[in-house]
Amino acid sequence: MEVNDALIRQLATLSRLEIGQEEGEEIRLDLQRMITFVEKLNELDTTDVKPLLHMTRDVNVFREDAVIPEITREEGLRNAPVHTDEYFSVPKVIKK
């Protein structure tokens, strides 16, 4: 796969980035090196290699999921700058 200016522009548009000509050339070279590396990995014979599910042989040790209240509602609201009897009050961030 070849990385060209059209691909760089498309990636810039999708990622909503402004990429200058100089940056575009640097990105093109980096992407081309990455793609070359992945293509090199595709040359490896992995027919007898089992899929790797975990990076180590460690097994998760799960504890029983028990609900243990740490603080009361009143204690939680005590340090809030603005609150009602039950909830934190925050500024409105979504405007219609």
MOJO-V546163 format. One record per residue. N is the residue number from 1. PSI is psi in whole degrees, 0 to 359 (none if undefined). D_FIRST is the distance of its C-alpha to the first C-alpha in whole Angstrom. Layout:
# MOJO-V546163
n | psi | d_first
N | PSI | D_FIRST
N | PSI | D_FIRST
This chain:
# MOJO-V546163
n | psi | d_first
1 | 136 | 0
2 | 135 | 4
3 | 119 | 7
4 | 179 | 10
5 | 325 | 13
6 | 319 | 13
7 | 319 | 11
8 | 316 | 13
9 | 319 | 16
10 | 317 | 15
11 | 321 | 15
12 | 319 | 18
13 | 314 | 20
14 | 325 | 19
15 | 0 | 20
16 | 47 | 23
17 | 148 | 23
18 | 114 | 24
19 | 122 | 21
20 | 173 | 23
21 | 316 | 21
22 | 316 | 22
23 | 321 | 20
24 | 321 | 17
25 | 319 | 16
26 | 318 | 17
27 | 319 | 15
28 | 316 | 12
29 | 318 | 13
30 | 314 | 13
31 | 320 | 10
32 | 321 | 8
33 | 319 | 11
34 | 314 | 11
35 | 320 | 7
36 | 319 | 8
37 | 314 | 11
38 | 320 | 11
39 | 324 | 9
40 | 321 | 12
41 | 328 | 14
42 | 343 | 13
43 | 345 | 15
44 | 143 | 18
45 | 111 | 21
46 | 26 | 22
47 | 324 | 24
48 | 13 | 27
49 | 124 | 26
50 | 147 | 28
51 | 141 | 26
52 | 119 | 27
53 | 326 | 29
54 | 151 | 30
55 | 335 | 30
56 | 172 | 33
57 | 1 | 36
58 | 147 | 38
59 | 140 | 39
60 | 136 | 40
61 | 109 | 44
62 | 143 | 45
63 | 162 | 48
64 | 135 | 50
65 | 103 | 49
66 | 135 | 52
67 | 119 | 53
68 | 108 | 55
69 | 127 | 56
70 | 311 | 55
71 | 158 | 57
72 | 168 | 59
73 | 317 | 58
74 | 319 | 60
75 | 322 | 59
76 | 323 | 56
77 | 346 | 57
78 | 321 | 59
79 | 359 | 57
80 | 133 | 55
81 | 323 | 56
82 | 130 | 56
83 | 162 | 57
84 | 194 | 59
85 | 338 | 61
86 | 338 | 58
87 | 158 | 55
88 | 143 | 53
89 | 125 | 53
90 | 157 | 50
91 | 149 | 49
92 | 130 | 48
93 | 344 | 44
94 | 122 | 43
95 | 146 | 45
96 | none | 45
